[in-house]
Amino acid sequence: MPTSPPRPDGRQARWDRHNQERRQRILDAAIAVVESGEPGAEVHVQQIAEKAGLSRTVVYRHFADRSDLDRAVQTAIVDDLSGELLPAVTLEGTIPQIIERIVSTYVSWAVAHPALHRLAEQDSSVDGTGPLQQGIEKIAHQVVELISTAVELLGVEMSQDEADAVDPLVFGLVGAVFSAVRRWMARPERAPSAPVLVSLVTDSVWYILDGHARSLGLELHRDQPVDELLASAVQDQT
């Protein structure tokens, strides 16, 4: 005789939800404490507990140890940054406008949240795959898809080696942009100004993309919207 599936345990579901809410409360408190201090300032668990209205013991019930708590806070910070960046990775506008939109979004976020930015870039993982690196990879994946889509729509002919190189080259380029901004943020005096930095980084990325396009026989125009470029390519193919 078939047995009925076990009935959902309402008390367990409520307890799980309570734990999730309390864990989020601790993370929100940790982020608030970090933001209220200077970049790189030491944050104690007691400060986080007091901000959350809990005891240190309760905080540690939701995290294995201090490293687990720190990593969870870093992940929450990077998720917030990714939430700002991912919507900017689209084909709207000219190529320099697309680059500038992405770079400007990152720089603006970093300037607005210097203490969170400093904490996010600290990588305590053994293999170098901390939350920020994972966030960079998420953005890079999105950019790879964007470029791959554009290359396909433009009908660019590429050798297998060139096609295989798109992924590592884009990852390197995205990583270089993050590294430039991180270095700029870490300097005692942020010079040049944020708008000038965004402009220079945008130009650097544009020169690289334009150079690769020319080597593939594709002439890009700095002031041409991408949708016009794609429409022109479709016309040429018909």
Buried (B, 14 or more C-beta within 10 A) or exposed (E): EEEEEEEEEEEEEEEEEEEEEBBEBBBBBBBEBBBEEEBEEEBEBEBBBBBBEBEEEEBBEBBEEEEEBBBBBBBBBBEBBBEEBBEBBEBEBBBBBBBBBBBBBBBEBBBEBBBBBBBBBEBEEEEEEBBBBBBBBBBBBBBBEBBBEBBEBBEBEEEEEBEEEBBEBBBEBBBBBBEBBBEBBBEEEBEEEBEEBBBEBBBBBBEBBBEBBEEEEBEBEEEEBBEEBBEEBEEEEE
